[in-house]
Amino acid sequence: MDNIFEVKHKDENSLARVGKLILAHGIVDTPTFMPVGTNGTVKGIYHEKIEKIGYNLILANTYHLYLRPTVEVLQHYGGLHNFSNWKGNILTDSGGFQIFSLSKLRKIKDEGVMFQSHIDGSKHMLTPEKVVDIQKIIGSDILMCLDVCTASDTSYKKSVEAMNITHQWAQRSINHWKTLDNFDGKLFGIVQGNFFKDLRKESAQFINDLDFPGIAIGGLSVGEDEQTFKEYLEFTASYLRYDKVRYVMGIGSPDYILDAIENGIDLFDCVLATRAARNGSLFTDDGMIQMKKAEHTFDKNPIVEGCSCTACKDYSRGYLRHLFKANEMLGGMLATEHNLTYLYDLVENAKKAILNNSFKEFKNSYLARFYGKE
């Protein structure tokens, strides 16, 4: 199988690496954060703005797009790129996590998963093959296998069952994907195993052997404490093939992002940046600030000095506070652009540190300031 990923440089003092990911809609320099556009749009920001920041890979969700606008609509428009006028790459989650969160509305079988729509209660059956076909219609540049996600308190027996189904589905997914014609999307396998190290190791080795173009670590950031997340991230990553691009699903805070990079992870995504922005919580080097607080009323300074986003270039903290207090949608839009710009710049600075073989020093210094421990 053609390798779509190349490691350009590895930090001498950690597993952090800079790489190049070759996809149908252009090269993605890694590591990279992916803005989340669940319904085919990143909430509160134009696609042109996302592209201008520097992003060339965003995430959409198969489950949500399958239910609305439906695959028939997406097929009519020739896929999500045309439908949404996004020129860059798209990664689509399989919907496994969303179905996991609908535990009262779904039933998992070896064949696939039966679930009820959260929109209208209609019943649907998704199989591994059907999920691949849906993502082909979407036109995904990276598509994910259907998997079984488990909660952090799941028993060993249930975790084994979920992992075995995930492995069966992974095998069926890649077999079906290899039969598809006229499709450039790259299928990623997903490692599961809950919080049991023997299962994590077994799952990583199984997914490695299937020779997917890329590998994702699933089942993290599902309610476990920070120390457990770090322990299982490091443990699982240590068993992943070095030559494959690696993706940790659902992380977006600076500490989790930098922990992932330190362990050789190349891709990550989370709704945190955009959701926090809509609630008036913004990233700065000194931690998150709450724009609705009265302390910003007469502050003429930008959110972050030197930041290239529209909010920081053209407006004051005082004006941003006014927008949020008045419930003006411009507040959320400006804050969204800022948070996505901030995370983009954070990862770019991490890349520079990797190239200088100084990632650990960069990480420790940055986090000490961000979390106020200097």
Order of alpha helices (4+ residues) and beta strands (2+ residues): beta-beta-beta-beta-alpha-beta-alpha-alpha-alpha-beta-alpha-beta-beta-beta-alpha-beta-alpha-beta-alpha-beta-alpha-beta-alpha-beta-alpha-beta-beta-alpha-alpha-alpha-alpha
